[in-house]
Amino acid sequence: MMTSRLVYGLSHLSNSAMSSGVDMVSGSSVFVFDSSGKDYIDAVSALFCATLGFHNERLIEAATRQMRELPVYPTALNRTVPVVHALADALSAAAPIPDAHVLFATTGSEAIETLIKTTWYINKQRNPKRHKIITRRGSYHGSTIFATRLGGIESIINSFDLTGDDILYAAQPRWPRDALAGETEEDYAHRLARELAELIDHTGAENIAAFLCEPVSIAGGMYPAPEGYFEAIRNVLSMRDIPLYFDEIVTGFGRTGKMWGSQTVNQTPDCLVASKGLSAAYQPISAVVMNDDFHSALVDCSIMHHGFHHGGTYHAHPVAAAVALETLKIYEDERIVDHVQDISKHWIKMISKLAAHELVRSTRTIGLLSAIEVGFCSYRELDFRNDEKRDIKRSVVKACMEHGVLIRISYDSIILAPPLIISKKDIDELEQRMTKAFNTILFPTA
């Protein structure tokens, strides 16, 4: 077999891996098919992005129509395309931020960096000392240089030598995993808020530009924040005049059971970043959604600097904008958020059945986003070699893939985030396949 010239992202690079990848050649609903014809339920929507599945004719037609009308034109130099105006209006109307304004980019990583860049742009004139960003350890905010650092995953930061002192890291809320002995949920939430206040006060609030976080962090293990957490940290930030930014790249557009994850946690961020579900991932597009005060400050600084010197060839690309606009229409026409709320009842039943399996320790669910913590029961551990016990995560991924299920792993948990269009029949099939996969791990010779 010839060695592929392709370098895979998010993989373990090796000479043997270069010729052992799986080529997906088609898709339908929640299924993808490889070059051998095998079907897989993609239980993580590719990279948490294929919200409308893998073959939606309306999105294909929207792209085709725009390609025929005007396939490319940048949104810059006070020129754009009508569909970009329409998308900005639609996204503003759907946003959880009143009177929102929208600045488009191409990827989630780029939008994260654009939000920070524009924050610094404003602060250069208004609060020049406010430069440091606070995020939470173990999050994921993208793969570009600064976005990687914002994630606070030390092993990744160190492997690329991306250290610096302009980011501060607060604790990731993981209830009940990281709670102290005897600590209630409320106590845990307020302890994290106190620790955040101490971090800010030690550094000096006058040096802090913003606090950036996800409503729930998949990279952090998909632990819902403890009750009262966001209210407590918002109070800490408000008292120190520090804005709250939400990374809604994964949690936006219905994933958590509401249109936005910020609505699920009952918060109104000052700014947010959206991508993935914005176009159901059919085209690369992302957005910074900002409140009116932030936008006004941006305009004032642009006047002061004789221009807003920021832009990109593919920002608000007309084909991507047309697909994103159609995506938002589909969410509304097909009442996708209502569907998520309704189908979540059946989803929770499935998760409960899997939770009863001997391989499963615990589960966590928000909307159509679940974590299934796996591990060997004590009396079973004696049946496995040490290397197998250490490699439980790889074993689960391999077994699920062999049984036609694509998953992701975070910490010791399987992460599931299927396309939002998933049906009861699909959920039942997913449960059967995952149960068989779990059984092959517990009973490898059966």
C-alpha positions in Angstrom: 0.0 0.0 0.0 1.3 3.4 -0.9 2.1 5.8 1.9 -0.3 8.8 2.0 1.2 12.3 1.6 -1.5 13.6 3.9 -0.7 14.8 7.4 -3.6 14.2 9.7 -4.7 16.7 12.3 -5.7 15.6 15.8 -3.9 12.3 15.4 -0.8 10.3 16.5 1.6 10.8 13.6 3.6 7.8 12.7 4.9 6.2 9.5 2.4 3.3 9.9 -0.5 5.8 10.4 0.1 7.4 7.1 -1.4 4.5 5.2 -4.0 3.4 7.8 -6.5 6.2 7.8 -10.2 5.8 7.0 -11.7 7.6 4.0 -15.3 8.7 4.4 -16.9 8.9 1.0 -20.6 9.7 1.6 -23.2 10.5 4.2 -26.9 10.5 5.0 -28.6 11.8 8.1 -26.5 10.8 11.1 -24.5 8.2 9.1 -21.3 8.4 7.2 -19.9 5.6 4.9 -16.3 4.7 4.3 -14.7 3.6 1.0 -15.5 0.0 1.8 -19.2 0.7 2.2 -19.2 0.3 6.0 -21.6 2.7 7.7 -21.0 4.5 11.0 -23.3 6.5 13.3 -21.2 9.7 13.7 -22.1 10.2 17.4 -20.0 13.4 17.6 -21.3 15.1 14.5 -17.7 14.9 12.9 -16.1 17.5 15.2 -19.3 18.6 17.0 -20.3 20.5 13.9 -22.6 18.6 11.5 -25.7 19.7 13.3 -28.0 19.0 10.4 -26.4 15.7 9.4 -24.4 14.7 6.4 -26.7 15.4 3.4 -29.0 18.3 3.5 -30.4 19.3 0.1 -31.4 22.8 1.2 -27.8 23.6 2.2 -26.4 22.1 -1.0 -28.9 24.2 -3.0 -28.0 27.4 -1.1 -24.4 26.9 -1.9 -25.0 26.1 -5.5 -27.3 29.1 -6.0 -24.8 31.5 -4.5 -22.0 30.0 -6.6 -23.9 30.8 -9.7 -24.8 34.4 -8.6 -21.5 35.5 -7.2 -19.1 32.8 -6.0 -16.5 35.1 -4.3 -16.2 38.6 -2.9 -14.6 39.8 0.3 -16.4 41.7 2.9 -13.9 44.6 3.3 -13.2 48.1 2.1 -16.9 48.9 2.6 -18.0 46.4 0.0 -19.8 43.1 0.5 -22.6 40.9 -0.9 -26.3 41.2 0.0 -26.4 37.7 1.5 -23.8 38.8 4.1 -26.1 41.6 5.3 -29.0 39.2 5.5 -26.9 36.7 7.5 -25.7 39.4 9.9 -29.3 40.5 10.5 -30.5 36.9 11.1 -27.7 36.1 13.4 -28.2 39.3 15.4 -31.9 38.5 15.8 -31.2 35.0 16.9 -28.4 35.9 19.3 -28.8 36.0 23.1 -27.2 39.5 23.2 -29.6 42.5 22.7 -28.9 44.8 19.8 -26.0 42.5 18.7 -23.5 43.4 16.0 -21.6 40.7 14.0 -18.1 40.5 12.7 -17.4 37.4 10.6 -14.4 35.2 10.3 -13.7 31.8 8.8 -13.0 29.4 11.6 -13.8 29.2 15.3 -10.1 29.6 16.2 -9.9 32.7 14.1 -13.0 34.2 15.6 -11.7 33.6 19.1 -8.5 35.5 18.1 -10.5 38.2 16.4 -12.5 38.8 19.6 -9.3 39.1 21.7 -7.6 41.3 19.0 -10.5 43.7 18.9 -10.6 43.8 22.7 -7.0 44.9 22.7 -7.7 47.3 19.9 -10.3 49.1 22.1 -8.3 48.9 25.3 -5.2 50.4 23.6 -7.1 53.7 23.6 -9.4 53.3 26.6 -7.6 51.1 29.1 -4.1 50.3 27.9 -3.2 48.2 30.9 -6.1 45.9 30.4 -4.4 43.2 28.4 -4.5 39.9 30.2 -7.2 37.4 29.4 -8.6 34.9 32.0 -9.7 31.5 30.8 -10.1 28.1 32.4 -7.6 25.3 32.5 -8.4 22.3 30.4 -10.7 24.1 27.9 -10.4 24.2 24.2 -10.6 27.4 22.2 -9.0 26.5 19.0 -5.8 25.5 17.3 -4.1 28.7 16.3 -1.3 30.0 18.4 -3.1 32.2 20.9 -6.3 30.1 20.8 -4.2 27.1 21.8 -2.8 29.0 24.7 -6.2 30.1 25.8 -7.3 26.5 26.2 -4.9 26.0 29.1 -4.1 22.4 28.3 -0.5 22.4 29.5 0.7 19.3 27.6 -0.4 20.8 24.3 0.9 24.3 25.1 4.3 22.9 26.1 4.6 20.6 23.2 4.4 23.6 20.8 6.4 25.9 23.1 3.6 28.4 23.4 4.1 29.7 26.9 3.5 33.3 27.8 2.3 35.6 30.6 -0.7 37.3 29.0 -3.2 34.6 30.0 -4.3 33.7 33.5 -6.0 30.3 34.2 -8.9 29.8 36.5 -10.2 26.4 37.7 -12.4 24.4 35.4 -15.7 23.6 37.2 -16.0 19.9 37.5 -18.8 19.0 39.9 -18.7 16.7 41.8 -15.3 15.4 40.6 -13.1 18.3 42.0 -15.2 19.2 45.1 -13.6 18.9 48.5 -14.8 16.3 51.0 -18.1 17.4 52.4 -18.4 20.4 50.1 -21.9 21.1 48.8 -22.6 22.1 45.2 -23.3 25.6 46.3 -20.2 25.7 48.4 -18.1 24.4 45.5 -19.5 27.1 43.1 -18.7 29.9 45.6 -15.2 28.6 46.3 -14.4 28.8 42.6 -15.8 32.3 42.5 -13.6 33.3 45.5 -10.6 31.7 43.8 -11.3 33.8 40.6 -11.6 36.9 42.7 -8.3 36.2 44.4 -6.7 35.6 41.0 -8.0 38.9 39.7 -7.1 40.9 42.8 -3.6 39.5 43.0 -3.0 40.5 39.4 -4.9 43.7 39.6 -8.3 44.1 37.9 -6.9 47.1 36.0 -4.8 44.6 34.1 -7.6 42.2 33.1 -9.2 42.6 29.6 -11.8 39.8 29.8 -12.9 36.4 31.1 -13.5 33.8 28.4 -15.2 30.5 29.0 -17.5 27.9 27.5 -21.0 27.3 28.9 -19.8 23.7 29.3 -16.4 22.5 28.3 -16.1 19.3 26.3 -12.3 19.3 26.5 -12.7 19.7 30.3 -14.7 16.5 30.5 -18.2 17.8 29.8 -19.0 18.6 33.5 -22.0 20.9 33.9 -21.2 23.9 36.0 -22.4 23.6 39.6 -25.6 25.4 40.6 -24.9 29.1 41.1 -21.5 29.0 39.5 -22.1 31.5 36.6 -24.1 33.8 38.8 -21.2 33.9 41.3 -18.4 34.5 38.8 -20.5 37.1 36.9 -20.8 39.0 40.2 -17.1 38.8 40.7 -16.5 40.1 37.2 -19.1 42.9 37.3 -17.7 44.2 40.6 -14.3 44.6 38.8 -15.7 45.9 35.5 -14.4 42.8 33.6 -16.5 41.6 30.6 -17.7 38.0 30.2 -17.1 36.4 26.8 -18.6 33.0 25.9 -17.1 30.5 23.5 -20.3 29.1 21.9 -18.5 27.3 19.1 -19.9 23.9 20.2 -22.8 24.9 22.4 -24.5 27.3 20.0 -27.5 26.5 17.8 -29.5 24.0 20.0 -26.8 21.6 21.3 -27.7 22.2 24.9 -31.5 22.2 24.5 -31.8 25.9 23.9 -30.6 28.0 21.0 -27.5 29.0 23.0 -25.5 27.5 25.8 -25.5 30.9 27.5 -29.3 30.7 27.7 -29.0 27.2 29.2 -26.8 28.6 32.0 -29.0 31.8 32.2 -26.4 34.3 31.3 -26.1 37.2 28.8 -22.4 37.5 27.7 -20.9 40.8 26.6 -19.6 39.0 23.5 -19.7 35.5 22.1 -18.0 33.5 19.4 -20.0 31.2 17.1 -19.0 28.7 14.4 -19.6 25.0 13.6 -23.4 24.9 13.9 -23.6 28.4 12.2 -23.5 26.7 8.8 -24.0 23.1 10.1 -20.3 22.9 9.0 -21.3 22.7 5.3 -19.1 25.8 4.8 -16.3 27.3 7.0 -17.6 30.5 8.6 -17.5 31.9 12.1 -18.6 35.1 13.9 -17.9 37.4 16.8 -21.3 38.5 18.2 -20.8 41.7 20.3 -23.1 43.9 22.4 -23.8 47.5 21.4 -21.3 49.0 23.8 -18.5 46.9 22.4 -19.5 47.8 18.9 -19.7 51.5 19.7 -16.2 51.4 21.2 -14.9 49.6 18.1 -16.4 52.4 15.9 -14.9 55.1 18.1 -11.4 53.5 17.9 -11.7 53.1 14.2 -12.3 56.8 13.8 -9.4 57.5 16.1 -7.1 55.2 14.1 -8.4 56.4 10.7 -9.6 52.9 9.9 -10.3 49.4 11.2 -7.2 47.6 10.0 -8.6 44.1 10.2 -10.0 41.8 7.5 -9.6 38.6 5.6 -10.1 37.3 2.1 -12.5 34.6 3.2 -14.3 36.5 6.0 -18.1 36.3 5.3 -17.3 34.4 2.1 -20.6 34.7 0.1 -21.1 30.9 -0.4 -20.4 30.3 3.3 -22.8 33.2 4.2 -25.5 31.8 2.0 -25.2 28.3 3.6 -25.2 29.8 7.1 -28.3 31.9 6.3 -30.1 28.8 5.0 -28.9 26.9 8.1 -30.6 29.5 10.4 -33.8 29.3 8.3 -33.7 25.5 8.7 -33.3 25.8 12.5 -36.4 27.9 12.5 -38.5 26.1 9.9 -37.9 22.7 11.3 -38.0 23.8 14.9 -34.7 22.2 15.6 -34.4 23.4 19.2 -37.9 22.0 19.9 -36.8 18.7 18.4 -33.7 18.6 20.6 -35.9 19.2 23.7 -38.3 16.5 22.6 -35.8 13.9 21.4 -33.6 14.5 24.5 -36.2 12.5 26.5 -35.5 9.4 24.4 -31.7 10.2 24.4 -31.7 10.3 28.2 -33.4 6.8 28.3 -30.6 5.5 26.1 -27.9 7.1 28.3 -29.6 5.5 31.3 -29.5 2.1 29.7 -25.8 2.5 28.9 -25.2 3.7 32.4 -26.3 0.3 33.7 -23.5 -1.4 31.8 -20.6 -2.8 33.9 -18.1 -0.7 31.9 -19.8 2.6 32.9 -19.1 4.5 36.1 -21.2 7.6 35.6 -22.9 9.7 33.0 -23.6 13.4 32.4 -26.1 15.0 29.9 -27.1 18.5 28.8 -29.5 18.5 25.8 -27.9 16.3 23.1 -24.5 16.4 24.7 -23.4 13.5 27.0 -20.4 12.2 28.7 -20.1 8.5 29.7 -17.3 7.8 32.1 -15.9 4.4 31.6 -13.7 2.1 33.7 -13.4 -1.4 34.9 -15.4 -2.6 37.8 -13.1 -3.8 40.6 -14.0 -7.5 40.3 -13.4 -7.4 36.6 -10.0 -5.7 36.7 -8.3 -9.0 37.5 -9.3 -10.3 34.2 -7.3 -7.7 32.2 -3.6 -7.3 31.6 -2.1 -4.1 32.9 -1.5 -2.6 29.5 -5.2 -3.1 28.7 -6.2 -1.3 31.8 -4.0 1.6 31.0 -5.4 1.7 27.4 -9.1 1.6 28.2 -9.8 4.8 26.2 -8.2 3.5 23.1 -9.9 0.2 23.5 -13.3 1.9 23.7 -12.7 4.0 20.6 -11.5 1.0 18.7 -14.4 -1.2 19.8 -17.0 1.5 19.0 -15.5 2.1 15.6 -15.5 -1.7 14.8 -19.2 -1.7 15.6 -20.0 1.3 13.5 -20.0 4.2 16.0 -17.7 7.2 16.0 -17.0 8.8 19.4 -14.5 11.1 21.1 -12.8 10.7 24.4 -12.2 13.4 27.0 -10.5 12.4 30.3 -12.0 9.0 31.0 -15.3 9.8 29.4 -16.9 9.0 26.0 -18.3 12.2 24.6 -21.5 12.0 22.5 -22.9 14.9 20.5 -24.9 13.5 17.6 -26.4 15.6 14.7 -29.4 17.5 16.1 -31.7 15.8 13.6 -31.2 12.4 15.2 -34.3 10.2 15.4 -35.6 7.7 18.0 -34.7 4.9 15.6 -31.2 6.3 15.3 -30.8 6.5 19.1 -32.0 2.9 19.5 -29.5 1.8 16.9 -26.7 3.8 18.6 -27.5 2.1 21.9 -27.4 -1.4 20.4 -24.0 -0.7 18.7 -22.4 0.8 21.7 -23.6 -2.0 24.0 -22.1 -4.5 21.6 -18.8 -2.5 21.6 -18.8 -2.4 25.5 -19.4 -6.1 25.6 -16.4 -6.9 23.4 -14.2 -5.1 25.9 -15.6 -6.8 29.0 -15.9 -10.2 27.3 -13.2 -10.2 24.5 -13.4 -13.9 23.9 -17.2 -14.2 23.9 
